[in-house]
Amino acid sequence: MTEPAYQVGGDAFDHAVAGHTLHLGVFDAKGHDTTAGITADVAVAVCRNAR
């Protein structure tokens, strides 16, 4: 079950399956404000680009 987020936070995760390999990333940018959210989004984008 998922619930809506009522605050912007710095927590994010990403996953992808490539063949028999699972790529999993868990990101926790310090804070619960817009800056933390943007930092986590950039970290996910960098991880996806490196993959």
Protein Blocks (a to p, Z undefined) as FASTA:
>chain_A
ZZddfbdcfbdcddddehjaccddddddedjdfklmmmmmmmmmmmmmmZZ
